[in-house]
Amino acid sequence: MLRRSSSLARSLLATGLTWLTLAASPGAQAALLPVNTIVALPTGTTVAAEPQLAGTVIDTLINNFSFVASSGTVSGTIESRVIRAVDGTLDFYWQVSSSANSSDALGSFRLGEIYTSQYLVNWRSDSTGDRAPVSANRFGGSQSSYFNFTFRTTDDTGALVGLAAGETSYFMFLDTDATNYDLSGIMDVADVPVQHISGIFSTFAPAADVVTVPEPGSLALAGLALGLLAVRRRQA
């Protein structure tokens, strides 16, 4: 849950959530992310496995981040994309890059205020990148529109590692049934222990479908037509 204060933002540590594992197969598809759940993302997915992910980039936004962490400054970029898929719906993509001179690794990429009928997430193994998220988690209750992609894991020595200096993530995505979008979503990044957090940035998110409202004159004509119809029925 990205909040406007860092103390509340630190509550995003993935504790007390239910673990689910996405089948580790070459054709693994987008994972349904229920509330209060962590889903492992061991293999990612591809257009070959999910042809509906094919589409056209219709909007791109790049944000630069920089924040002070335990050993110095962590900086980099977050690229947000909107894809118009072949079925006409919108998919939302993000890629995080850490600068070569970043002092600490990134542990998580966090998103919020993103509303969709269901949360289908994964990462694209057929995209460019150095490191994939190991899992995604979504919160519940009033924070059900908040979810994270997590890079934090342990290496062979048991040490905590994440998206290191000079590394770029694979593209992570949310597959939606939306047909419109805006910049109402929010996002940030945090270090591995989630003790130091970047500023909050706006990102693309599904928007409510636009409903066309008739002009007042059209409404008046429609009302007149209904009135005449009622008169004719009474005369009949």
N, C-alpha and C positions, 0 to 999 in steps of 0.2 A: 504494500500500500504506500504509494508515493504521497507523502504529506509535505506541507509547506514548512515543516520543521524537521531538522536532522534527527532529533531524539525519537520522534514518531517513525521516521523513515527506517531507523535501525530495527524496528519491530518486524521488519520483513524477513528476518532470519527464518529459515524453513524448519520450524520446530512444531511438533504436534500435528503434522499433516499426514494424511494417508498416502502410502506409497503404491504406485501402480507401475508396471513395467511394460513398455511397448515392445512387442515381439522383435527380437534381434534377428531380422531376416533381411536379405537384400532388397526385398520389395516392401519394406515397412512403410506404412502410410501415415498421414497426419494423425496425431494422437488427440482424442477427445480429452479435454482437461476439465474435469468437474471441479466444483468448489471444494476447498479445503483438501486439495490433493496435490501430490507430487507425482509427475510422470517421467520415468527415465526415457531418454532419447538416444539409444545406443548407436543407431545406424543412419539416421537421417532418411531422406527420401529423394526421389528424382522425378523428372517429368515422365520418364519411361514407366515408372511405377504408378504415377498418378497423372495421366494425360490432362486432366482438368486443370492442372497447375500451369499449363502453357498459356501464354498471354503476352500482352504488350505493356511496357512501362509507360504510364501516363502522367506520372508526377514524381519528382525526386526532391529531397531536402537533405542538406548536410549541415550538421551542427558540430561545432568545436567545443570540447570540454577540457577543463583543467581544474584540478583540485589538489590540495596538500594532503598527503598520506603519511604513513609512519616514517618512511625513509626519504621523503622529498616530494616532488610534484609528479602527478600522474596526468597525462594529457593525451588527447587523441580526437577521433571523430566518430560520429554516429550518422550513418546514412539511412534515411527512411525512403521507402519506395511504395508507390501504389501500382498494382498490376491489374489491368482489365483482362480477366481470364477468358478463355474461349467460350465459356457458357454465359458471359455477360456480367458475372459477379466480380467483386473486388477482393483481391488478396493484398495483405499488407506485409512488407518485408523490411528487415532491419539488418544492418551489418555494422559491427563495432570494430574500430581499429585503435590500437594503442601505439603511441609514438615510440620511436626507437629509444628515446632518452627517458621514458617513464620510469619512475623509481620503484613502483610496486605493481603487482599483477592485479587485474580486474577479476572480481569474483562473481559478479552478477550484473545483468542488464534487466532493468525493471520498467514495467509499463503500467499505466493506469488510466482510468476514465475512458476505457475502450469497451463499448457495448455491442454485443452481437448475439444472435440467437443461440449459438453454441461456439465454444472455443476449441478450434482445431489447430493445433500447433505442431511444428517440427522445424527441422533445418534442412537446407538443400545441399546434399552431398555432391551434387553436380554443379555447384557454384564455386567461385573462387573463395579461398580462405585457408587459414592455418590451424584454427582450433574450433571445435564444435562445442555447443552447450551439452552438458551431460544430462540435464534434466530441465523440466519446466514445472513451476508450481503456481497455483491459483488460490486466492483467499476467498473467504466466504462472507456471508452477511452483507453489511453495507459496503464491504470492500470487494465484492465479487467481480468487479470490473478491473481488478488489479492482478497482474501475474508477472512472474519473473522467468527469464532464461538464466540458468546457472552454469558458470564455467568452473566453479570451485570444486576441486577434487583432490585426491592424494596421489603422489607419485610412488615409485617403487620403494622409496625410503620411508614413506609414511608422512612426508611433508606436504602441507597444503600448497596447491598451485592453482593458477587460473590463466586468464588471457594475459600472456607475458608481454613485456616491452617489445615493440616491433612486430607483434602478431596482429592478425586480422581474423575476425570470426567468419565462419561460413554465414551465408544469409539465413536468418531465422524468419519464420513467417507465421501469420495468422490467416487461415483460409476461412472466408466469410461468405454469406449470401447477400451482402450489402450491394447496392448499386450506386450509392452516392457516398461521398466522403468529405471530411473537413479536417481542420487542425485542432480538434477538441481533445485529442489524446495527450498524455504526458509521459515523460520517460526520464530516466537517469541511469547512472552506472555507479557501482560501489566497489571498494577493494575487497580482497578475499575474506577478511574477518568482518566485513560490513561495519567498519568503524569510521570510515571516511567515505564521503558520498559527494558526487558532483552536484552542480546545480540542476534544476528541473527544466526540461525543454519541452516545447510543444511538438507533437508528432501527428501524422495522419491517423484517422480513425473512421469507422463507419459513421455515416450521418443518416438521420431519418430521411426516408424517401419524401420527396417534395410532392405535396398534394396541390393540384391546381384549383384555385378558388375562382368561381365564376364572377365576372364583373357584375356590379349592382344592377345594371340594366338587363343583363341576361337573367338574373334572379327574378326581376320583376316580370319579364316576359314568361318565364317558366311558371310563375305563380298565376299569371293571367290565363295561361293555357290550361292549367289544372282547374281553375275556376270555371272556364268555359266547358271543360269536360264534365264537371259536376253538374252544371246546368243542363247539358244535353242528356245526361243520365236521368235527371229528375223529369225532364220533359218526356223522355221515352217511357 
